[in-house]
Amino acid sequence: MRHHPTTLARSTLALLGAACLLGPVQAADEARARELMTLMRGDEFAAGAMKVITRQSQAEDRLTDAQVACVDAVDPSQLTDAVVEAFAKGLDNAEADTAIAFFRSSAGVKLMNLLNNKAFGAELKEPLTPEDNDAIKSFRATSAGNKILNEGIMVTATPVAKRSVALVRETVANCGKPAAR
């Protein structure tokens, strides 16, 4: 990668800048944060965002098709701990409980399917009903809903942004090289 601003670098800086605006560190316990990450498939969503940004910046960053394919092959579990940390730092226990309850609901499951469908071409299994839309609107109005759906802490939080950048750099640098023994 070059050392001057690129699409990937600018996107990362924007994500880190947004993370700084999220306010003071909260204190959701790790178990709640991990449960929320699992319910939301947060590592898959964060990995998908990382892969989309990499594909969009391929030409500008002078990445080969092989390097992009290496990034596309990254296992989302490599972002699990970063997403858990983002939820633990970005939500308090009450917010985490609110989010867990929502994402356990039918509307929450459908919303994550919809978000993955729109962002990454996943298959949308069930359409949203008017009741689902009402539940989503109510959740979005909560502090937890605002942080997750409007501020996007699952992708923009500092731990996720930093890990994503490091993961892309490591992956591109090691693409095509034999695995270390």
Number of C-alpha atoms within 10 A of each C-alpha: 14 9 7 8 13 17 16 21 19 13 17 20 16 14 20 19 14 17 22 13 10 16 9 10 12 15 17 22 17 16 11 22 28 20 16 25 26 17 18 21 19 24 24 20 22 23 25 19 17 26 22 17 16 24 19 13 19 18 13 13 19 12 16 12 12 12 21 21 17 18 23 19 12 17 12 17 14 15 23 22 18 25 33 27 23 26 33 24 21 26 26 19 18 14 22 25 18 16 26 21 14 22 22 13 14 14 21 21 16 20 22 18 20 20 14 19 14 12 13 14 10 12 11 16 10 12 12 16 11 9 11 18 13 13 17 20 12 12 22 17 14 14 16 25 21 14 19 21 14 11 17 16 26 27 26 25 26 25 22 28 27 16 18 22 16 12 18 21 14 12 20 19 13 14 16 11 8 7 7 5 3
